[in-house]
Amino acid sequence: MSYDGFLPFISAQLQYLLNHYPHTIQIEQARSGTRYFPGSLDRFTLLIPYCQDHMKWDVIYNAEFPLAAPDVIFGAEDEDFHPFHVVCGEDGDSRLVKNSLTDWNNKDPTRLLALVIELRDKYRSYQEKRVGEVDDDRLKFEISTIVSREGIEMHMSSGFEKPEEVKFAVPLMDMNINKMVSACPWRHPQKIYLQVIYPVGRKYASAPSAPSSEINVHS
């Protein structure tokens, strides 16, 4: 992708992110949010791989206040994801915790990468907590059989127009597939994943839906 139009410090952070993030990230919808610097791009959408799919996060810089840290807007389904707040005390008050934004330095090209890595790690923990709270005995049993496997990811999906389901991405083999492919076109190491999708049924359903599964190669 061309970085023409981005402010220099944003361009530097984007390039560092794409060159050093361990998985393939895509950038969409680069745009400008300022009327005082026409043509200066200061916001975009990141497609971040997770659980054999992509999360779409909007990253909003402010061209008029370049020293300010960017805002990150998550998907509509993740409105309860508040990565930098922790609930404390009996009254349920929340407080901010130290994170990648608290000491933001726009001149440091590594900062966007650090932010994305931290947010993705917290999102993974958030999804594990959501899945662990699902009241489904069959699902709890399946989690107990795979939770010790390193690198597993899980995602709880729900909405008004689709039934609840839990998706797992389980790495199957620890090998470098890139070396097995002649003239390998991939920049990042590829792994083989088993993807399993469990419909979350009602607790007393007489015939719960069967899970579906498939095997994918992914970076």
N, C-alpha and C positions, 0 to 999 in steps of 0.2 A: 504494500500500500504506500502511496505517496503521503508525505507529511507536510506538503505545501499547504500553507494557510494556518497551521497551528502556531501558537506563540512558541518561541524557541525553547523555553523551559518545559512546556508540555510535550513538544516533539521529542526532546531528550528523554523524558520519563517514559514516553510511549515506546521509543526504540529500545530502551533498556528492558522494559517489561517484556516485549515480544522476543528479544534475543536471549533472555535469561530465565523466563518462566519455564518450568519443567514440562508443561503441556502446551498444546497449540491453542492460542487465544486469537479470536477474531475481533475486528473493530468494525462497527456499523454506525451509520447515521451521524457522521461527524458534522457538527453544526455550530453556529455562533449564537450566543445569547446576549450580545451587547450591541447597542446602536451607536455607541461612541467610537468603536473600532470596527467598522464594517469590513467583512472579509476575514476577520480574525476568529478562527475556530477555537472554541474553548470548552466544548462538551461533546460527548460521544457515548456509544453503547458498547460495552464489552460482552462478548459471548465467551463465557468461562466454562470449560468442560467440568461436569460433575455427574457421577452416577450414570455414565453412558448417555448423557444428554448435555444440554447447555443451559446455564443460567444467564439471563440477560440483566445486566446491571448498568444503569446510567451513571456516568461519572461527569459531574458538573463542576468545572473550574469557573473562575470569574476573571475575565480579561481586564476588568476595571480595578480589581484588587488582587494582583498576582501573588501577593504574599500569603493570601488566605488559603487554607487547606480546601481541597475539593469536597463537595457533597457526593454521596453515593446513594442512589435510589434503587431499591430492590423491587422484585416483581410483586404484583398485586397479591399473589398467593402467600407471600411471606411478610404480611403486614405485622405479624407478631415477632419478627426477627429484629431484636435490638442488641446488636453485638457488643456495644460499648456501655451498656447499662447493666448493673447488677442490682437485684432486689435485696434490701437489707432491713433488718428490724421487723418487729411484729406488725408495724403499721403498713408494711409493704412499700415503703419509700425506695426509690432507686437513686443510684449515684453513678457518676461517670468513673470509669477506671482508666488508668494510663494506657494509651494505645498509640498506633502509628500516626494519629492525627494530632496528638497533644503537643508534640514538638516538631511540627511540620516545617520542612525547609525546602522551599520551591527550587533552590539551586542544586539540590542533591538529586541526581537522576535516578537513584535507586529507590526513592520514596514510594512511588506508585507501585512498584513490584512488592515492596514490603507490606503495603496496605492491602493489596489483593491477596497475598498469601495469608495474612492474618485474618481477613474477612472470610476467606474460603475455609480456613481451619475452624473458625467459630461457627460458620454455617453448617459444617459437617457435624459438629457437636450438637447444634440446635436440632438438626434432623434426627440424630440418634436419640435425643431426648424425646422428640415427638413420637418416633416409632416405638420407643420403649413404653410410652403411655397408652398405646393402643390396647383396648380390652379384647384381645383375641387369643385364646389359648394356643391355637395351632401356630399362629405367628410367633408367639413367645417361645414356643418349642423350637421353631426353625431358627430364631435368632440365637438361642442357646447353643446350637450346633455349629454355628459359623462365626460367632462374635470374636473368637480368639484368632481368626485368620487375619494376618496383617494386610492392610490396604483395602479392606472392605468398605464400601460406601452404601448408604441407604437414604431413601427419600420417601417422605409421606406426602401423597398428593390427594387433594380433595377439592371439591367445588360444587356449585349448584347444578351444573350441567353434566357432571360425571361422578361416578361412584368413587368412594375412597379406595385407595390402593397403596401398597408399599412396594417400592422397587429396590432391589439389591443389585449391586455390581460387585462381583467376587472375582479377584484375580486368580487365575488357574495355574499359570506356569511362570516360573521365574527364569526366563531365558531372553536373550537378545535376538528378537525376531529380525531386526534390521540386518544382522550379519547373515541371515539365511536367504535374503533377497538380493539377487544380483542387481547392481546399479541402484541400490536402495534410494528411493526418492524422499524418504522421511527425514525430517530434521531431528525429531524427538524419538526416543526409544518407544517401541510399540509393545503392548502386552495383550494377552488373550484374557478376556473377561467372560464370565458367565453372568448373564443378566436374568434375574428372576423377578416376576411381578406377581404379587399376592393381592387379590381382591380382598378387602376387609369386609367380612360379612357380619351380620348381626349375631350377637352372642348365642342366641338360641335358634339360629337357622338350622333346619334339619339336613340340608345338603349344601355345604359351603362350596363356593366356586373353586375350581382347580386353578393353581397358579400356571402362568405361562413362562417359558424360558427360551433363551437363545444365546449363542456364543458370538462374540464380537472381538475384533482386533482394534485397539484404540491406543492412542498415546497417553 
